[in-house]
Amino acid sequence: MHKYMRAVGFSAYDDHKKLQDLLTQTIIMSDRHAVTKNKENHMLGEFSKDFADGLGITVCGEFDSDEKFTYEYYYPYLTGTGITSYEDVSVDRHSDKESYAGVCDDLKVGIALIFYLTNRIPYVKAQTTDRLPIRGTTLTLSALSVSGSVILPIQKDEEDVERVRKASVTRNRLMAAARQGDEEAIETLTMEDMDMYTNISKRIPEEDLFTLIDTSLMPYGVECDQYSILGEIIAMRMVTNKLTGEKIYILTIYCNELTFDVAINIIDLFGEPQVGRRFKGIIWLQGNINFPDDAL
């Protein structure tokens, strides 16, 4: 069973037969399906079914010459809201199956964000018809979590918020210049990092770590699309899996100047989430590339 199935309300589906019946139901009673041919002239297909508002399962596979569908793999998903990034995205195929990973190098984060691509059919269609790269795309990120906790926020006044905003704008400008090879910008960023390290080293013996760090996003484990995050909850809602009755929190998180939705089963979340508090947990990052209307 996929590790993150419990994040969409299927924590009790640990039996192989129950899982197979669920996947069959997903295919037969799908809310959406899509097909396209890849460059090897194989007919790819996928069937998606929502079991709660924005939460569901996608089953992927191929059609043979007799139009019989054979499923190869499945994954749970959360349909994200809003735009997370306007930066260009590169995509690469996974080696073991016809699934894809996306890479977004957003200046605000400081690292290349790697995510699991949830709308592979439009991408494969553009790839097959030689329309890549497509300019003007945006990215909507979302995430699933099976382990998280709620912690209190850092107390900030308007002056603190404005100071952080100005520092972020300056840092993004320096990062853009450093990418272009500006040595002065590179030196300035290096000095800022050294000053930050020194400041934290002095304060950490007497202060709690989470009073020094407001938000963070770091790769977690050996799988490149999993991250450890700490972010502010700016919106939240609860949904119920229509089949199992399990309740899932969908939290809109502001983390390292990125905004995205995270789904977590109520039984896997420690603490009571509220707007203004912070979420700390491990996530599986997903992404939907929003192609321009006239691109496909």
Residue pairs with C-beta under 8 A, 6 or more apart in sequence:
1 13
1 14
1 19
2 74
2 75
2 76
3 146
3 284
4 75
4 76
4 144
4 145
4 146
4 284
5 11
5 13
5 57
5 76
6 146
6 265
6 267
6 268
7 76
7 78
7 144
7 145
7 146
7 248
7 263
7 264
7 265
7 268
7 284
8 51
8 52
8 55
8 56
8 57
8 76
8 77
8 78
8 144
8 241
8 248
8 263
9 51
9 52
9 55
9 240
9 241
9 243
9 244
9 246
9 247
9 248
9 265
10 22
10 76
10 241
10 244
10 246
11 244
11 246
11 265
11 267
12 244
13 19
13 22
13 244
22 57
22 243
23 57
23 59
23 71
23 74
25 49
26 47
26 48
26 49
26 56
26 57
26 58
26 59
26 74
27 47
27 59
27 69
27 71
29 49
30 47
30 48
30 49
30 59
31 48
31 49
31 50
31 56
32 47
32 48
33 45
33 46
33 47
33 48
34 45
34 46
34 121
34 122
35 43
35 44
35 45
35 46
35 63
35 121
36 43
36 44
36 121
36 124
36 125
36 128
37 43
37 44
37 128
38 44
38 98
38 124
38 127
38 128
39 127
39 128
42 62
42 98
43 62
43 63
43 64
44 60
44 61
44 62
44 63
44 98
44 120
44 121
44 124
45 60
45 61
45 62
45 63
45 69
46 58
46 59
46 60
46 61
46 120
46 121
47 58
47 59
48 56
48 57
48 58
48 59
48 77
49 56
49 57
50 56
51 57
51 241
51 242
51 243
51 244
52 239
52 240
52 241
52 242
52 248
53 239
54 78
54 79
54 81
54 239
54 250
54 261
54 263
55 76
55 77
55 78
55 79
55 239
55 241
55 248
55 250
55 263
56 76
56 77
56 79
57 74
57 75
57 76
57 77
58 74
58 75
58 76
58 77
58 118
59 71
59 73
59 74
60 71
60 72
60 73
60 74
60 75
60 98
60 99
60 120
61 69
61 70
61 71
61 72
61 73
62 69
62 70
62 72
62 98
63 69
63 70
64 70
72 97
72 98
73 97
73 99
75 99
75 116
75 118
76 144
77 118
77 142
77 144
77 286
78 142
78 143
78 144
78 250
78 261
78 262
78 263
78 286
79 142
79 288
80 140
80 141
80 142
80 260
80 261
80 286
80 287
80 288
81 140
81 252
81 261
82 140
82 259
82 260
83 138
83 139
83 140
83 290
84 139
84 140
84 141
84 258
84 259
84 260
84 287
85 104
85 106
85 113
85 138
85 139
85 141
85 258
86 138
86 139
87 104
87 105
87 106
87 107
87 139
88 104
88 133
88 135
88 137
89 102
89 103
89 104
89 137
89 139
89 287
89 289
90 102
90 103
91 100
91 101
91 102
91 103
91 117
91 123
91 289
92 100
92 101
92 103
93 99
93 100
93 101
94 100
94 101
98 120
98 124
99 116
99 117
99 120
100 116
100 117
100 120
100 123
101 114
101 115
101 116
101 117
101 224
101 225
102 114
102 115
102 116
102 117
102 139
102 287
102 289
103 112
103 113
103 114
103 115
104 112
104 113
104 115
104 139
104 287
105 112
105 113
106 113
106 258
107 172
107 175
107 176
107 179
108 168
108 172
108 256
108 257
108 258
109 217
109 256
109 257
109 258
110 175
110 256
111 217
111 219
113 141
113 285
114 224
114 225
114 285
115 141
115 225
115 285
115 286
115 287
116 225
116 284
116 285
116 286
116 287
117 123
117 286
117 287
117 288
117 289
118 142
118 286
118 287
118 288
119 288
119 289
122 289
122 291
122 296
123 289
125 296
126 132
126 134
126 291
126 295
126 296
131 295
131 296
134 291
134 292
134 295
136 292
136 295
137 289
137 290
137 291
137 292
137 295
138 289
138 290
139 287
139 288
139 289
139 290
140 260
140 287
140 288
140 290
141 258
141 260
141 285
141 286
141 287
142 260
142 261
142 262
142 263
142 285
142 286
142 287
142 288
143 227
143 229
143 260
143 261
143 262
143 263
143 283
143 284
143 285
143 286
144 262
144 263
144 264
144 283
144 284
144 286
145 262
145 263
145 264
145 268
145 281
145 282
145 283
145 284
146 264
146 265
146 268
146 282
147 268
147 281
147 282
148 262
148 264
148 268
148 269
148 270
148 279
148 280
148 281
148 282
149 269
149 270
149 271
149 279
149 280
149 281
150 233
150 269
150 270
150 271
150 272
150 273
150 274
150 277
150 278
150 279
150 280
151 210
151 230
151 271
151 277
151 278
151 279
151 280
152 277
152 278
153 232
153 276
153 277
153 278
154 210
154 211
154 214
156 164
164 214
168 257
171 189
171 192
174 185
174 188
174 189
175 185
175 189
177 184
177 185
178 185
178 186
178 189
200 212
203 212
204 212
210 230
210 278
210 280
213 230
214 230
214 232
215 229
215 230
215 231
215 232
215 254
215 255
215 256
215 278
216 228
216 229
216 230
216 255
216 256
217 227
217 228
217 229
217 230
217 231
217 255
217 256
217 258
218 227
218 228
218 229
219 226
219 227
219 228
220 226
220 227
220 228
220 282
225 284
225 285
225 286
226 282
226 283
226 284
226 285
227 282
227 283
227 285
228 281
228 282
228 283
229 253
229 255
229 262
229 279
229 280
229 281
229 282
229 283
230 255
230 278
230 279
230 280
231 253
231 254
231 255
231 256
231 278
231 279
232 253
232 254
232 255
232 276
232 277
232 278
232 279
233 251
233 252
233 253
233 273
233 274
233 275
233 276
233 277
233 278
233 279
234 252
234 253
234 254
234 259
234 275
235 251
235 252
235 275
236 249
236 250
236 251
236 252
236 273
236 274
236 275
237 249
237 250
238 247
238 248
238 249
238 250
238 266
239 247
239 248
239 250
240 246
240 247
240 248
241 247
241 248
246 265
246 266
246 267
247 265
247 266
248 263
248 264
248 265
248 266
249 263
249 264
249 265
249 266
249 269
249 273
250 261
250 262
250 263
251 261
251 262
251 263
251 264
251 273
251 279
252 259
252 260
252 261
252 262
253 259
253 260
253 261
253 262
253 279
262 279
262 281
262 283
264 281
269 281
271 277
273 279
